[in-house]
């Protein structure tokens, strides 16, 4: 199901980094994210809810400027 909050997700298995692009266009990279977390988020019915519950306050992040 398309997310009203998250436009896209990408995961780098070597760096263990999760790239989240929000519908607003803002891009953030979350560090040291287990691959299992990415897989679960990709499969979640509500990606925004999963993000809020399991990623937002759990991993260091940096904003990527366009």
PQR file with spaces between the fields and no chain letter, atoms N, CA, C, O and H, PARSE charges and radii, in Angstrom:
ATOM       1  N    UNK     1       0.842   -1.185    0.000 -0.4000 1.5000
ATOM       2  CA   UNK     1       0.000    0.000    0.000 -0.0000 2.0000
ATOM       3  C    UNK     1       0.883    1.242    0.000  0.5500 1.7000
ATOM       4  O    UNK     1       1.838    1.303    0.775 -0.5500 1.4000
ATOM       5  N    UNK     2       0.603    2.220   -0.830 -0.4000 1.5000
ATOM       6  CA   UNK     2       1.392    3.452   -0.840 -0.0000 2.0000
ATOM       7  C    UNK     2       1.286    4.189    0.489  0.5500 1.7000
ATOM       8  O    UNK     2       0.245    4.164    1.145 -0.5500 1.4000
ATOM       9  H    UNK     2      -0.173    2.171   -1.459  0.4000 1.0000
ATOM      10  N    UNK     3       2.354    4.832    0.867 -0.4000 1.5000
ATOM      11  CA   UNK     3       2.387    5.565    2.129 -0.0000 2.0000
ATOM      12  C    UNK     3       2.068    7.032    1.890  0.5500 1.7000
ATOM      13  O    UNK     3       2.478    7.612    0.884 -0.5500 1.4000
ATOM      14  H    UNK     3       3.200    4.852    0.334  0.4000 1.0000
ATOM      15  N    UNK     4       1.342    7.620    2.814 -0.4000 1.5000
ATOM      16  CA   UNK     4       1.055    9.043    2.724 -0.0000 2.0000
ATOM      17  C    UNK     4       2.200    9.874    3.304  0.5500 1.7000
ATOM      18  O    UNK     4       2.222   11.096    3.158 -0.5500 1.4000
ATOM      19  H    UNK     4       1.009    7.149    3.631  0.4000 1.0000
ATOM      20  N    UNK     5       3.153    9.203    3.963 -0.4000 1.5000
ATOM      21  CA   UNK     5       4.263    9.887    4.622 -0.0000 2.0000
ATOM      22  C    UNK     5       5.597    9.615    3.923  0.5500 1.7000
ATOM      23  O    UNK     5       6.415   10.522    3.767 -0.5500 1.4000
ATOM      24  H    UNK     5       3.135    8.210    4.082  0.4000 1.0000
ATOM      25  N    UNK     6       5.811    8.380    3.507 -0.4000 1.5000
ATOM      26  CA   UNK     6       7.104    7.963    2.968 -0.0000 2.0000
ATOM      27  C    UNK     6       6.999    7.709    1.478  0.5500 1.7000
ATOM      28  O    UNK     6       6.164    6.924    1.027 -0.5500 1.4000
ATOM      29  H    UNK     6       5.147    7.643    3.634  0.4000 1.0000
ATOM      30  N    UNK     7       7.850    8.379    0.716 -0.4000 1.5000
ATOM      31  CA   UNK     7       7.861    8.222   -0.736 -0.0000 2.0000
ATOM      32  C    UNK     7       8.645    6.988   -1.156  0.5500 1.7000
ATOM      33  O    UNK     7       8.199    6.225   -2.013 -0.5500 1.4000
ATOM      34  H    UNK     7       8.527    9.017    1.082  0.4000 1.0000
ATOM      35  N    UNK     8       9.835    6.787   -0.542 -0.4000 1.5000
ATOM      36  CA   UNK     8      10.640    5.630   -0.921 -0.0000 2.0000
ATOM      37  C    UNK     8      11.619    5.254    0.176  0.5500 1.7000
ATOM      38  O    UNK     8      11.933    6.048    1.063 -0.5500 1.4000
ATOM      39  H    UNK     8      10.197    7.407    0.155  0.4000 1.0000
ATOM      40  N    UNK     9      12.096    4.005    0.087 -0.4000 1.5000
ATOM      41  CA   UNK     9      13.078    3.447    1.013 -0.0000 2.0000
ATOM      42  C    UNK     9      14.164    2.775    0.203  0.5500 1.7000
ATOM      43  O    UNK     9      13.890    2.141   -0.817 -0.5500 1.4000
ATOM      44  H    UNK     9      11.840    3.360   -0.634  0.4000 1.0000
ATOM      45  N    UNK    10      15.386    2.913    0.654 -0.4000 1.5000
ATOM      46  CA   UNK    10      16.505    2.168    0.066 -0.0000 2.0000
ATOM      47  C    UNK    10      17.406    1.738    1.212  0.5500 1.7000
ATOM      48  O    UNK    10      17.531    2.431    2.222 -0.5500 1.4000
ATOM      49  H    UNK    10      15.609    3.428    1.482  0.4000 1.0000
ATOM      50  N    UNK    11      18.029    0.585    1.035 -0.4000 1.5000
ATOM      51  CA   UNK    11      18.889    0.061    2.090 -0.0000 2.0000
ATOM      52  C    UNK    11      20.229   -0.338    1.508  0.5500 1.7000
ATOM      53  O    UNK    11      20.291   -1.011    0.479 -0.5500 1.4000
ATOM      54  H    UNK    11      17.928    0.022    0.215  0.4000 1.0000
ATOM      55  N    UNK    12      21.306    0.077    2.167 -0.4000 1.5000
ATOM      56  CA   UNK    12      22.662   -0.302    1.796 -0.0000 2.0000
ATOM      57  C    UNK    12      23.120   -1.370    2.783  0.5500 1.7000
ATOM      58  O    UNK    12      23.382   -1.078    3.950 -0.5500 1.4000
ATOM      59  H    UNK    12      21.256    0.623    3.003  0.4000 1.0000
ATOM      60  N    UNK    13      23.214   -2.617    2.303 -0.4000 1.5000
ATOM      61  CA   UNK    13      23.551   -3.735    3.200 -0.0000 2.0000
ATOM      62  C    UNK    13      24.975   -3.651    3.728  0.5500 1.7000
ATOM      63  O    UNK    13      25.245   -4.085    4.848 -0.5500 1.4000
ATOM      64  H    UNK    13      23.001   -2.854    1.355  0.4000 1.0000
ATOM      65  N    UNK    14      25.885   -3.102    2.940 -0.4000 1.5000
ATOM      66  CA   UNK    14      27.279   -3.014    3.383 -0.0000 2.0000
ATOM      67  C    UNK    14      27.425   -1.960    4.473  0.5500 1.7000
ATOM      68  O    UNK    14      28.078   -2.205    5.487 -0.5500 1.4000
ATOM      69  H    UNK    14      25.665   -2.750    2.030  0.4000 1.0000
ATOM      70  N    UNK    15      26.830   -0.804    4.275 -0.4000 1.5000
ATOM      71  CA   UNK    15      26.930    0.284    5.264 -0.0000 2.0000
ATOM      72  C    UNK    15      25.880    0.190    6.363  0.5500 1.7000
ATOM      73  O    UNK    15      25.977    0.877    7.380 -0.5500 1.4000
ATOM      74  H    UNK    15      26.300   -0.605    3.451  0.4000 1.0000
ATOM      75  N    UNK    16      24.874   -0.662    6.159 -0.4000 1.5000
ATOM      76  CA   UNK    16      23.745   -0.788    7.100 -0.0000 2.0000
ATOM      77  C    UNK    16      23.039    0.558    7.271  0.5500 1.7000
ATOM      78  O    UNK    16      22.703    0.963    8.383 -0.5500 1.4000
ATOM      79  H    UNK    16      24.795   -1.220    5.333  0.4000 1.0000
ATOM      80  N    UNK    17      22.825    1.237    6.148 -0.4000 1.5000
ATOM      81  CA   UNK    17      22.172    2.536    6.148 -0.0000 2.0000
ATOM      82  C    UNK    17      20.829    2.457    5.433  0.5500 1.7000
ATOM      83  O    UNK    17      20.701    1.857    4.365 -0.5500 1.4000
ATOM      84  H    UNK    17      23.099    0.908    5.244  0.4000 1.0000
ATOM      85  N    UNK    18      19.842    3.075    6.050 -0.4000 1.5000
ATOM      86  CA   UNK    18      18.497    3.142    5.490 -0.0000 2.0000
ATOM      87  C    UNK    18      18.247    4.567    5.017  0.5500 1.7000
ATOM      88  O    UNK    18      18.303    5.513    5.803 -0.5500 1.4000
ATOM      89  H    UNK    18      19.945    3.561    6.918  0.4000 1.0000
ATOM      90  N    UNK    19      17.971    4.710    3.727 -0.4000 1.5000
ATOM      91  CA   UNK    19      17.618    6.008    3.161 -0.0000 2.0000
ATOM      92  C    UNK    19      16.104    6.093    3.104  0.5500 1.7000
ATOM      93  O    UNK    19      15.447    5.246    2.498 -0.5500 1.4000
ATOM      94  H    UNK    19      17.926    3.942    3.088  0.4000 1.0000
ATOM      95  N    UNK    20      15.556    7.115    3.734 -0.4000 1.5000
ATOM      96  CA   UNK    20      14.110    7.342    3.727 -0.0000 2.0000
ATOM      97  C    UNK    20      13.855    8.671    3.029  0.5500 1.7000
ATOM      98  O    UNK    20      14.388    9.709    3.422 -0.5500 1.4000
ATOM      99  H    UNK    20      16.089    7.803    4.226  0.4000 1.0000
ATOM     100  N    UNK    21      13.033    8.620    1.988 -0.4000 1.5000
ATOM     101  CA   UNK    21      12.617    9.840    1.295 -0.0000 2.0000
ATOM     102  C    UNK    21      11.150   10.058    1.640  0.5500 1.7000
ATOM     103  O    UNK    21      10.299    9.214    1.358 -0.5500 1.4000
ATOM     104  H    UNK    21      12.600    7.777    1.669  0.4000 1.0000
ATOM     105  N    UNK    22      10.870   11.198    2.254 -0.4000 1.5000
ATOM     106  CA   UNK    22       9.505   11.513    2.657 -0.0000 2.0000
ATOM     107  C    UNK    22       8.740   12.162    1.514  0.5500 1.7000
ATOM     108  O    UNK    22       9.343   12.655    0.561 -0.5500 1.4000
ATOM     109  H    UNK    22      11.561   11.884    2.483  0.4000 1.0000
ATOM     110  N    UNK    23       7.438   12.165    1.603 -0.4000 1.5000
ATOM     111  CA   UNK    23       6.601   12.767    0.563 -0.0000 2.0000
ATOM     112  C    UNK    23       6.940   14.244    0.372  0.5500 1.7000
ATOM     113  O    UNK    23       6.746   14.790   -0.713 -0.5500 1.4000
ATOM     114  H    UNK    23       6.947   11.765    2.377  0.4000 1.0000
ATOM     115  N    UNK    24       7.436   14.878    1.402 -0.4000 1.5000
ATOM     116  CA   UNK    24       7.831   16.287    1.322 -0.0000 2.0000
ATOM     117  C    UNK    24       9.080   16.484    0.462  0.5500 1.7000
ATOM     118  O    UNK    24       9.399   17.604    0.064 -0.5500 1.4000
ATOM     119  H    UNK    24       7.594   14.434    2.284  0.4000 1.0000
ATOM     120  N    UNK    25       9.787   15.377    0.181 -0.4000 1.5000
ATOM     121  CA   UNK    25      11.034   15.450   -0.557 -0.0000 2.0000
ATOM     122  C    UNK    25      12.263   15.419    0.333  0.5500 1.7000
ATOM     123  O    UNK    25      13.377   15.251   -0.162 -0.5500 1.4000
ATOM     124  H    UNK    25       9.528   14.468    0.504  0.4000 1.0000
ATOM     125  N    UNK    26      12.080   15.579    1.636 -0.4000 1.5000
ATOM     126  CA   UNK    26      13.221   15.510    2.551 -0.0000 2.0000
ATOM     127  C    UNK    26      13.772   14.095    2.580  0.5500 1.7000
ATOM     128  O    UNK    26      13.032   13.112    2.542 -0.5500 1.4000
ATOM     129  H    UNK    26      11.174   15.715    2.038  0.4000 1.0000
ATOM     130  N    UNK    27      15.108   14.021    2.650 -0.4000 1.5000
ATOM     131  CA   UNK    27      15.798   12.741    2.613 -0.0000 2.0000
ATOM     132  C    UNK    27      16.667   12.597    3.858  0.5500 1.7000
ATOM     133  O    UNK    27      17.406   13.514    4.217 -0.5500 1.4000
ATOM     134  H    UNK    27      15.710   14.820    2.681  0.4000 1.0000
ATOM     135  N    UNK    28      16.575   11.442    4.515 -0.4000 1.5000
ATOM     136  CA   UNK    28      17.359   11.160    5.703 -0.0000 2.0000
ATOM     137  C    UNK    28      17.997    9.787    5.576  0.5500 1.7000
ATOM     138  O    UNK    28      17.404    8.856    5.031 -0.5500 1.4000
ATOM     139  H    UNK    28      15.974   10.697    4.223  0.4000 1.0000
ATOM     140  N    UNK    29      19.222    9.677    6.092 -0.4000 1.5000
ATOM     141  CA   UNK    29      19.908    8.399    6.169 -0.0000 2.0000
ATOM     142  C    UNK    29      19.996    8.013    7.636  0.5500 1.7000
ATOM     143  O    UNK    29      20.489    8.780    8.463 -0.5500 1.4000
ATOM     144  H    UNK    29      19.704   10.433    6.535  0.4000 1.0000
ATOM     145  N    UNK    30      19.512    6.814    7.952 -0.4000 1.5000
ATOM     146  CA   UNK    30      19.559    6.267    9.308 -0.0000 2.0000
ATOM     147  C    UNK    30      20.671    5.242    9.357  0.5500 1.7000
ATOM     148  O    UNK    30      20.773    4.384    8.480 -0.5500 1.4000
ATOM     149  H    UNK    30      19.111    6.191    7.280  0.4000 1.0000
ATOM     150  N    UNK    31      21.508    5.328   10.386 -0.4000 1.5000
ATOM     151  CA   UNK    31      22.738    4.547   10.467 -0.0000 2.0000
ATOM     152  C    UNK    31      22.589    3.309   11.346  0.5500 1.7000
ATOM     153  O    UNK    31      21.812    3.291   12.301 -0.5500 1.4000
ATOM     154  H    UNK    31      21.425    6.024   11.099  0.4000 1.0000
ATOM     155  N    UNK    32      23.361    2.268   10.995 -0.4000 1.5000
ATOM     156  CA   UNK    32      23.418    1.011   11.761 -0.0000 2.0000
ATOM     157  C    UNK    32      22.054    0.352   11.907  0.5500 1.7000
ATOM     158  O    UNK    32      21.725   -0.185   12.964 -0.5500 1.4000
ATOM     159  H    UNK    32      23.993    2.283   10.220  0.4000 1.0000
ATOM     160  N    UNK    33      21.270    0.395   10.850 -0.4000 1.5000
ATOM     161  CA   UNK    33      19.935   -0.212   10.844 -0.0000 2.0000
ATOM     162  C    UNK    33      20.084   -1.677   10.427  0.5500 1.7000
ATOM     163  O    UNK    33      20.640   -1.957    9.365 -0.5500 1.4000
ATOM     164  H    UNK    33      21.537    0.832    9.990  0.4000 1.0000
ATOM     165  N    UNK    34      19.600   -2.612   11.242 -0.4000 1.5000
ATOM     166  CA   UNK    34      19.670   -4.022   10.850 -0.0000 2.0000
ATOM     167  C    UNK    34      18.835   -4.283    9.587  0.5500 1.7000
ATOM     168  O    UNK    34      17.788   -3.669    9.384 -0.5500 1.4000
ATOM     169  H    UNK    34      19.148   -2.385   12.104  0.4000 1.0000
ATOM     170  N    UNK    35      19.308   -5.181    8.765 -0.4000 1.5000
ATOM     171  CA   UNK    35      18.578   -5.515    7.543 -0.0000 2.0000
ATOM     172  C    UNK    35      17.168   -6.006    7.862  0.5500 1.7000
ATOM     173  O    UNK    35      16.240   -5.778    7.086 -0.5500 1.4000
ATOM     174  H    UNK    35      20.159   -5.680    8.930  0.4000 1.0000
ATOM     175  N    UNK    36      17.008   -6.675    8.994 -0.4000 1.5000
ATOM     176  CA   UNK    36      15.689   -7.175    9.397 -0.0000 2.0000
ATOM     177  C    UNK    36      14.706   -6.027    9.617  0.5500 1.7000
ATOM     178  O    UNK    36      13.515   -6.163    9.334 -0.5500 1.4000
ATOM     179  H    UNK    36      17.762   -6.861    9.624  0.4000 1.0000
ATOM     180  N    UNK    37      15.199   -4.906   10.116 -0.4000 1.5000
ATOM     181  CA   UNK    37      14.337   -3.737   10.328 -0.0000 2.0000
ATOM     182  C    UNK    37      13.877   -3.181    8.988  0.5500 1.7000
ATOM     183  O    UNK    37      12.706   -2.839    8.822 -0.5500 1.4000
ATOM     184  H    UNK    37      16.166   -4.795   10.345  0.4000 1.0000
ATOM     185  N    UNK    38      14.796   -3.090    8.033 -0.4000 1.5000
ATOM     186  CA   UNK    38      14.425   -2.626    6.696 -0.0000 2.0000
ATOM     187  C    UNK    38      13.393   -3.561    6.067  0.5500 1.7000
ATOM     188  O    UNK    38      12.400   -3.101    5.504 -0.5500 1.4000
ATOM     189  H    UNK    38      15.747   -3.367    8.168  0.4000 1.0000
ATOM     190  N    UNK    39      13.622   -4.855    6.159 -0.4000 1.5000
ATOM     191  CA   UNK    39      12.699   -5.828    5.573 -0.0000 2.0000
ATOM     192  C    UNK    39      11.322   -5.715    6.203  0.5500 1.7000
ATOM     193  O    UNK    39      10.310   -5.742    5.503 -0.5500 1.4000
ATOM     194  H    UNK    39      14.429   -5.229    6.616  0.4000 1.0000
ATOM     195  N    UNK    40      11.281   -5.590    7.516 -0.4000 1.5000
ATOM     196  CA   UNK    40       9.999   -5.466    8.212 -0.0000 2.0000
ATOM     197  C    UNK    40       9.296   -4.170    7.823  0.5500 1.7000
ATOM     198  O    UNK    40       8.076   -4.155    7.657 -0.5500 1.4000
ATOM     199  H    UNK    40      12.103   -5.568    8.085  0.4000 1.0000
ATOM     200  N    UNK    41      10.047   -3.090    7.678 -0.4000 1.5000
ATOM     201  CA   UNK    41       9.441   -1.817    7.291 -0.0000 2.0000
ATOM     202  C    UNK    41       8.879   -1.898    5.886  0.5500 1.7000
ATOM     203  O    UNK    41       7.775   -1.419    5.624 -0.5500 1.4000
ATOM     204  H    UNK    41      11.038   -3.103    7.813  0.4000 1.0000
ATOM     205  N    UNK    42       9.629   -2.498    4.989 -0.4000 1.5000
ATOM     206  CA   UNK    42       9.176   -2.643    3.602 -0.0000 2.0000
ATOM     207  C    UNK    42       7.883   -3.456    3.533  0.5500 1.7000
ATOM     208  O    UNK    42       7.037   -3.201    2.675 -0.5500 1.4000
ATOM     209  H    UNK    42      10.526   -2.887    5.202  0.4000 1.0000
ATOM     210  N    UNK    43       7.725   -4.427    4.424 -0.4000 1.5000
ATOM     211  CA   UNK    43       6.550   -5.288    4.419 -0.0000 2.0000
ATOM     212  C    UNK    43       5.393   -4.759    5.260  0.5500 1.7000
ATOM     213  O    UNK    43       4.284   -5.288    5.192 -0.5500 1.4000
ATOM     214  H    UNK    43       8.412   -4.634    5.120  0.4000 1.0000
ATOM     215  N    UNK    44       5.644   -3.721    6.050 -0.4000 1.5000
ATOM     216  CA   UNK    44       4.624   -3.190    6.962 -0.0000 2.0000
ATOM     217  C    UNK    44       3.452   -2.593    6.195  0.5500 1.7000
ATOM     218  O    UNK    44       3.631   -1.973    5.147 -0.5500 1.4000
ATOM     219  H    UNK    44       6.546   -3.291    6.105  0.4000 1.0000
ATOM     220  N    UNK    45       2.253   -2.789    6.730 -0.4000 1.5000
ATOM     221  CA   UNK    45       1.054   -2.199    6.134 -0.0000 2.0000
ATOM     222  C    UNK    45       1.155   -0.680    6.152  0.5500 1.7000
ATOM     223  O    UNK    45       0.874   -0.018    5.153 -0.5500 1.4000
ATOM     224  H    UNK    45       2.108   -3.292    7.581  0.4000 1.0000
ATOM     225  N    UNK    46       1.560   -0.131    7.300 -0.4000 1.5000
ATOM     226  CA   UNK    46       1.742    1.317    7.424 -0.0000 2.0000
ATOM     227  C    UNK    46       3.220    1.605    7.630  0.5500 1.7000
ATOM     228  O    UNK    46       3.748    1.432    8.728 -0.5500 1.4000
ATOM     229  H    UNK    46       1.788   -0.669    8.112  0.4000 1.0000
ATOM     230  N    UNK    47       3.875    2.040    6.580 -0.4000 1.5000
ATOM     231  CA   UNK    47       5.296    2.336    6.671 -0.0000 2.0000
ATOM     232  C    UNK    47       5.563    3.522    7.604  0.5500 1.7000
ATOM     233  O    UNK    47       6.557    3.531    8.329 -0.5500 1.4000
ATOM     234  H    UNK    47       3.446    2.180    5.688  0.4000 1.0000
ATOM     235  N    UNK    48       4.687    4.504    7.583 -0.4000 1.5000
ATOM     236  CA   UNK    48       4.841    5.649    8.471 -0.0000 2.0000
ATOM     237  C    UNK    48       4.738    5.253    9.931  0.5500 1.7000
ATOM     238  O    UNK    48       5.518    5.726   10.758 -0.5500 1.4000
ATOM     239  H    UNK    48       3.879    4.497    6.994  0.4000 1.0000
ATOM     240  N    UNK    49       3.795    4.398   10.255 -0.4000 1.5000
ATOM     241  CA   UNK    49       3.643    3.941   11.632 -0.0000 2.0000
ATOM     242  C    UNK    49       4.838    3.095   12.048  0.5500 1.7000
ATOM     243  O    UNK    49       5.355    3.250   13.154 -0.5500 1.4000
ATOM     244  H    UNK    49       3.162    4.014    9.583  0.4000 1.0000
ATOM     245  N    UNK    50       5.275    2.207   11.175 -0.4000 1.5000
ATOM     246  CA   UNK    50       6.454    1.399   11.476 -0.0000 2.0000
ATOM     247  C    UNK    50       7.662    2.302   11.703  0.5500 1.7000
ATOM     248  O    UNK    50       8.413    2.108   12.658 -0.5500 1.4000
ATOM     249  H    UNK    50       4.855    2.081   10.276  0.4000 1.0000
ATOM     250  N    UNK    51       7.849    3.284   10.833 -0.4000 1.5000
ATOM     251  CA   UNK    51       8.956    4.223   10.967 -0.0000 2.0000
ATOM     252  C    UNK    51       8.914    4.911   12.329  0.5500 1.7000
ATOM     253  O    UNK    51       9.931    4.986   13.020 -0.5500 1.4000
ATOM     254  H    UNK    51       7.239    3.442   10.057  0.4000 1.0000
ATOM     255  N    UNK    52       7.756    5.408   12.711 -0.4000 1.5000
ATOM     256  CA   UNK    52       7.629    6.104   13.997 -0.0000 2.0000
ATOM     257  C    UNK    52       7.921    5.195   15.174  0.5500 1.7000
ATOM     258  O    UNK    52       8.533    5.622   16.153 -0.5500 1.4000
ATOM     259  H    UNK    52       6.931    5.347   12.150  0.4000 1.0000
ATOM     260  N    UNK    53       7.486    3.942   15.088 -0.4000 1.5000
ATOM     261  CA   UNK    53       7.639    3.011   16.205 -0.0000 2.0000
ATOM     262  C    UNK    53       9.012    2.356   16.290  0.5500 1.7000
ATOM     263  O    UNK    53       9.460    2.011   17.384 -0.5500 1.4000
ATOM     264  H    UNK    53       6.989    3.595   14.293  0.4000 1.0000
ATOM     265  N    UNK    54       9.695    2.176   15.147 -0.4000 1.5000
ATOM     266  CA   UNK    54      10.896    1.342   15.146 -0.0000 2.0000
ATOM     267  C    UNK    54      12.156    1.996   14.590  0.5500 1.7000
ATOM     268  O    UNK    54      13.239    1.422   14.702 -0.5500 1.4000
ATOM     269  H    UNK    54       9.332    2.457   14.259  0.4000 1.0000
ATOM     270  N    UNK    55      12.042    3.179   13.996 -0.4000 1.5000
ATOM     271  CA   UNK    55      13.221    3.792   13.380 -0.0000 2.0000
ATOM     272  C    UNK    55      13.494    5.183   13.932  0.5500 1.7000
ATOM     273  O    UNK    55      14.604    5.458   14.386 -0.5500 1.4000
ATOM     274  H    UNK    55      11.162    3.645   13.905  0.4000 1.0000
ATOM     275  N    UNK    56      12.518    6.048   13.902 -0.4000 1.5000
ATOM     276  CA   UNK    56      12.708    7.480   14.186 -0.0000 2.0000
ATOM     277  C    UNK    56      13.544    7.747   15.445  0.5500 1.7000
ATOM     278  O    UNK    56      14.516    8.497   15.365 -0.5500 1.4000
ATOM     279  H    UNK    56      11.615    5.825   13.534  0.4000 1.0000
ATOM     280  N    UNK    57      13.220    7.189   16.553 -0.4000 1.5000
ATOM     281  CA   UNK    57      13.921    7.471   17.816 -0.0000 2.0000
ATOM     282  C    UNK    57      14.957    6.402   18.173  0.5500 1.7000
ATOM     283  O    UNK    57      15.491    6.400   19.282 -0.5500 1.4000
ATOM     284  H    UNK    57      12.429    6.579   16.618  0.4000 1.0000
ATOM     285  N    UNK    58      15.238    5.499   17.241 -0.4000 1.5000
ATOM     286  CA   UNK    58      16.098    4.354   17.576 -0.0000 2.0000
ATOM     287  C    UNK    58      17.464    4.378   16.895  0.5500 1.7000
ATOM     288  O    UNK    58      18.367    3.651   17.310 -0.5500 1.4000
ATOM     289  H    UNK    58      14.804    5.501   16.340  0.4000 1.0000
ATOM     290  N    UNK    59      17.632    5.188   15.873 -0.4000 1.5000
ATOM     291  CA   UNK    59      18.880    5.191   15.117 -0.0000 2.0000
ATOM     292  C    UNK    59      19.353    6.618   14.872  0.5500 1.7000
ATOM     293  O    UNK    59      18.557    7.538   14.681 -0.5500 1.4000
ATOM     294  H    UNK    59      16.898    5.779   15.536  0.4000 1.0000
ATOM     295  N    UNK    60      20.674    6.770   14.885 -0.4000 1.5000
ATOM     296  CA   UNK    60      21.266    8.062   14.527 -0.0000 2.0000
ATOM     297  C    UNK    60      20.954    8.327   13.060  0.5500 1.7000
ATOM     298  O    UNK    60      20.825    7.397   12.263 -0.5500 1.4000
ATOM     299  H    UNK    60      21.320    6.023   15.040  0.4000 1.0000
ATOM     300  N    UNK    61      20.835    9.608   12.712 -0.4000 1.5000
ATOM     301  CA   UNK    61      20.491    9.943   11.333 -0.0000 2.0000
ATOM     302  C    UNK    61      21.153   11.239   10.915  0.5500 1.7000
ATOM     303  O    UNK    61      21.652   12.007   11.737 -0.5500 1.4000
ATOM     304  H    UNK    61      20.939   10.363   13.359  0.4000 1.0000
ATOM     305  N    UNK    62      21.141   11.457    9.612 -0.4000 1.5000
ATOM     306  CA   UNK    62      21.587   12.727    9.054 -0.0000 2.0000
ATOM     307  C    UNK    62      20.694   13.068    7.888  0.5500 1.7000
ATOM     308  O    UNK    62      20.220   12.188    7.170 -0.5500 1.4000
ATOM     309  H    UNK    62      20.736   10.833    8.944  0.4000 1.0000
ATOM     310  N    UNK    63      20.467   14.356    7.707 -0.4000 1.5000
ATOM     311  CA   UNK    63      19.647   14.814    6.590 -0.0000 2.0000
ATOM     312  C    UNK    63      20.539   14.981    5.369  0.5500 1.7000
ATOM     313  O    UNK    63      21.655   15.491    5.468 -0.5500 1.4000
ATOM     314  H    UNK    63      20.852   15.071    8.291  0.4000 1.0000
ATOM     315  N    UNK    64      20.044   14.553    4.230 -0.4000 1.5000
ATOM     316  CA   UNK    64      20.747   14.678    2.966 -0.0000 2.0000
ATOM     317  C    UNK    64      20.114   15.847    2.212  0.5500 1.7000
ATOM     318  O    UNK    64      18.921   15.833    1.907 -0.5500 1.4000
ATOM     319  H    UNK    64      19.137   14.139    4.149  0.4000 1.0000
ATOM     320  N    UNK    65      20.916   16.839    1.923 -0.4000 1.5000
ATOM     321  CA   UNK    65      20.407   17.996    1.184 -0.0000 2.0000
ATOM     322  C    UNK    65      20.357   17.663   -0.307  0.5500 1.7000
ATOM     323  O    UNK    65      21.190   16.909   -0.809 -0.5500 1.4000
ATOM     324  H    UNK    65      21.885   16.851    2.171  0.4000 1.0000
ATOM     325  N    UNK    66      19.373   18.230   -1.010 -0.4000 1.5000
ATOM     326  CA   UNK    66      19.258   17.943   -2.453 -0.0000 2.0000
ATOM     327  C    UNK    66      20.414   18.510   -3.253  0.5500 1.7000
ATOM     328  O    UNK    66      20.458   18.351   -4.473 -0.5500 1.4000
ATOM     329  H    UNK    66      18.695   18.843   -0.602  0.4000 1.0000
